[in-house]
Amino acid sequence: MTAMDAPETYISADQIASRIPDGALIGIPKEDGGVAMEVTRALIRRNAQNLRLLTVPVSSIQADLLIGAGCVAEIETSGVSMGEFGFAPRFRSAVQDGTIVIRDATCPALYAELQASEKGAPFLPLRGILGSDILANRTDWKVIDNPFAEGGGDPVVLLPAIRPDFALFHARYGDKYGNVWVGSKRECVLLAHASAQTFVTVEELRDGNLMDDETMRAGTIPPVYVDAVAHAPRGAWPLSLPGCYERDGEHLRAYVTAAKSDDGFSAYLERHVYGKQVAA
């Protein structure tokens, strides 16, 4: 298939953004896990409000852009950073100004909360956060004695299941049957299983049925877990999509410099979001 042959069931990135209502809880993968940046820009263009982000388990420019554009009311994360390019400027400013709610978590805790939802369980236990400052600030996490331990005195933390309203990610392949191939990116599989709905942008349209190809089947999410798909070539830019393109380090460095000031951030949005400019 080509871009002109996209199945009639496919919609646009802007249409996906229009289906995510204000106030929604959105689960998003880490920056090399298939980030739906084209939908992120579309959410900003439609002036989304009061979104709640769940990062699996961290984020970078995706969360920073949405926060800086005023789209986010709350984020649960184990970190938002631009890595070697420095801190995430708009996230840092929001934390300092207290303009968004921060729900601190750890990587294992975020996975456990989603795995509980995936399994249909009300919670999952975890030990590694006992005694931490994070636990002290999470009143929704409960410490109990292990009921299977003789004599008690064996604490364990219970983490409630979390079910995002939407999973949102970018995948390498889609087919006309609604299957999407994410390869080894298991965060995307977990998000699709755990969320109420799943929206995916795909890099390429592949002929045939992905489920009929034994080499592709293990990394394919079937349409029972996928509610809408959009064909969006380079839809993860300026982040990477393994096997297709590397992240645009020059762009990310320039973004960090621009986003350190309100005027610089506004100019960035005008050029790269409202202007819809993408990489060559």
C-alpha positions in Angstrom: 0.0 0.0 0.0 1.0 3.6 -0.4 -0.1 6.9 1.2 -2.8 7.1 -1.5 -4.0 3.6 -0.7 -4.7 4.1 3.0 -7.7 2.0 4.1 -11.0 3.9 4.4 -11.0 3.0 8.1 -7.9 5.1 8.7 -8.4 8.6 9.9 -6.0 11.6 10.2 -3.8 12.6 13.1 -6.0 15.7 13.6 -9.1 13.5 13.7 -7.4 11.4 16.4 -6.7 14.5 18.4 -10.4 15.6 18.0 -11.4 12.2 19.6 -9.4 12.8 22.8 -11.6 15.0 25.0 -10.4 17.6 27.4 -9.6 16.0 30.8 -8.7 12.6 29.4 -6.0 10.4 30.9 -3.5 9.5 28.2 -0.9 6.8 28.4 2.3 7.5 26.4 5.5 5.6 25.9 9.1 6.7 26.5 10.9 8.7 23.8 12.3 5.6 21.9 9.2 3.6 22.3 7.1 5.0 19.4 5.9 8.5 20.4 2.9 9.9 18.5 4.4 13.4 18.0 2.1 14.3 15.1 -0.9 13.8 17.3 0.8 15.7 20.0 1.1 18.7 17.7 -2.5 18.2 16.7 -3.6 18.2 20.3 -1.9 21.6 20.8 -3.5 22.9 17.6 -6.9 22.0 18.8 -6.2 23.7 22.2 -6.7 20.6 24.3 -7.2 21.4 28.0 -6.7 19.6 31.4 -5.2 16.5 30.0 -3.7 14.0 32.4 -0.5 12.2 31.2 0.7 8.8 32.3 4.3 8.3 31.1 5.5 4.7 30.6 7.7 5.3 32.3 9.4 8.6 31.3 8.9 11.3 28.7 10.8 14.1 27.0 9.7 16.6 24.4 6.2 15.2 24.1 5.2 15.9 27.7 7.2 19.2 27.7 5.4 20.5 24.6 2.0 19.6 25.9 2.7 21.2 29.3 4.2 24.3 27.8 1.2 24.8 25.5 -1.1 24.7 28.5 -2.7 21.4 27.6 -1.9 19.4 30.8 -3.4 19.6 34.3 -1.6 16.5 35.8 1.2 14.1 35.1 2.2 10.8 36.7 5.8 10.0 35.8 9.1 8.8 36.9 10.8 11.6 35.0 10.6 14.2 32.3 13.9 15.2 30.8 15.6 16.1 27.6 18.6 13.8 28.5 22.0 15.1 27.3 20.3 18.3 26.0 19.4 19.4 29.5 16.3 19.7 31.6 12.8 19.9 30.1 12.2 23.6 30.3 8.4 23.8 30.2 8.1 20.9 32.7 10.6 22.5 35.0 8.8 25.9 34.8 5.4 24.2 35.6 6.9 22.4 38.6 8.4 25.6 40.0 5.2 27.6 39.4 2.9 24.9 40.7 0.7 25.1 37.6 0.3 21.3 37.2 -0.2 18.4 39.6 2.9 16.1 39.7 2.3 12.5 40.8 5.8 11.1 41.4 6.3 7.5 40.6 9.0 5.0 39.8 9.4 3.0 36.7 8.4 -0.4 38.3 5.4 1.3 40.0 4.1 2.7 36.7 4.4 -0.7 35.0 2.7 -2.4 38.0 -0.2 -0.1 37.9 -0.8 -0.8 34.2 -0.2 -4.5 34.6 -2.9 -4.6 37.2 -5.3 -3.0 34.7 -4.2 -5.4 32.0 -4.9 -8.4 34.2 -8.2 -7.0 35.4 -6.9 -6.9 39.0 -7.6 -4.1 41.4 -4.0 -3.7 42.4 -0.5 -5.3 42.3 2.0 -5.6 45.1 5.5 -4.0 45.0 8.4 -3.9 47.5 11.1 -1.7 46.2 9.5 1.6 47.1 9.2 0.8 50.8 10.7 3.6 52.9 11.0 6.0 50.0 10.0 9.7 49.9 7.9 8.8 46.9 5.8 6.4 48.9 5.4 9.1 51.7 3.7 11.4 49.1 1.4 8.9 47.5 -1.6 8.4 49.7 -3.2 6.2 47.0 -0.5 3.6 47.5 -1.2 1.4 50.5 1.2 -0.6 52.7 -0.1 -3.8 54.3 1.4 -6.9 55.9 2.0 -9.8 53.6 -1.0 -12.0 54.4 0.9 -15.1 53.5 3.8 -14.4 55.9 3.7 -16.2 59.2 3.9 -13.8 62.2 3.4 -10.6 60.2 6.1 -7.9 60.0 6.5 -8.4 56.2 5.2 -5.1 54.6 4.3 -4.8 50.9 3.0 -1.9 48.9 -0.3 -2.2 47.0 -0.5 -0.1 43.8 -4.0 0.5 42.4 -4.7 -0.5 38.8 -4.7 2.5 36.5 -6.7 2.4 33.2 -5.9 5.3 30.9 -8.8 6.6 28.8 -6.5 6.4 25.8 -3.2 4.8 24.8 -1.4 6.9 22.3 1.7 5.8 20.3 3.4 5.6 16.9 4.1 2.2 15.3 6.2 1.1 12.4 3.6 -0.7 10.3 -0.2 -0.9 9.9 -2.3 -2.9 7.6 -5.8 -2.6 6.1 -7.2 -5.0 8.7 -6.4 -2.6 11.6 -3.4 -4.5 12.9 -0.4 -2.5 14.0 3.2 -3.8 14.4 5.3 -2.4 17.3 8.0 -5.0 17.3 9.8 -5.3 20.6 8.2 -2.1 22.1 6.3 -3.9 24.9 5.2 -0.6 26.5 2.9 -0.1 23.6 1.4 -3.6 24.0 0.9 -3.0 27.7 -0.7 0.3 27.1 -3.1 -1.1 24.4 -4.1 -3.9 26.8 -4.6 -1.7 29.8 -6.3 1.3 28.3 -10.0 1.9 27.5 -9.1 2.9 23.9 -6.0 2.9 21.8 -5.1 5.4 19.1 -2.1 4.7 16.9 -0.3 6.5 14.1 1.8 4.3 11.8 4.9 5.0 9.7 4.2 2.7 6.8 1.2 0.8 5.3 2.0 -2.8 4.7 0.3 -5.1 2.2 -1.4 -8.2 3.4 -2.4 -9.2 6.9 0.4 -8.7 9.5 -1.1 -11.6 11.5 -0.5 -14.0 8.6 3.2 -13.3 8.7 4.9 -15.5 11.4 7.9 -13.1 11.5 5.6 -10.2 12.3 2.9 -11.8 14.4 4.6 -11.7 17.8 5.1 -7.9 17.6 1.6 -7.1 16.2 -1.3 -5.7 18.2 -4.6 -6.9 16.7 -7.6 -4.6 16.0 -9.5 -5.8 19.1 -7.1 -3.5 21.0 -6.9 -0.7 18.5 -9.7 1.8 18.1 -8.3 4.2 15.4 -5.3 4.4 13.1 -3.8 7.2 11.1 -1.1 7.0 8.5 1.6 9.6 9.6 5.0 9.2 7.9 7.7 10.5 10.2 5.1 10.8 12.8 7.5 10.4 15.7 9.8 13.2 14.6 11.9 14.8 16.1 12.2 11.6 18.2 13.3 8.3 16.7 11.5 5.3 15.3 13.8 2.3 15.6 14.6 0.8 12.2 13.4 4.0 10.4 15.2 7.1 11.6 17.2 8.4 14.5 16.1 11.3 16.7 16.9 14.7 15.4 19.5 15.9 17.9 20.0 19.2 16.3 16.3 20.0 16.5 16.0 18.8 20.1 19.0 20.9 21.1 17.4 24.0 19.4 14.1 23.2 21.1 15.6 23.2 24.6 17.3 26.6 23.9 14.0 28.1 22.6 11.8 26.7 25.3 13.8 28.2 28.1 11.9 31.5 27.5 8.2 32.2 27.0 8.9 34.1 23.8 11.2 31.4 22.4 8.6 28.7 23.2 5.9 30.6 21.5 8.1 31.1 18.4 8.8 27.4 18.4 5.1 26.5 18.5 4.3 29.0 15.7 6.9 27.5 13.4 6.8 23.8 14.2 3.2 23.2 15.5 0.8 25.8 14.1 2.9 26.0 10.9 3.0 22.2 10.7 6.6 22.2 9.6 8.3 18.8 9.9 11.7 17.4 9.1 12.7 17.1 5.4 
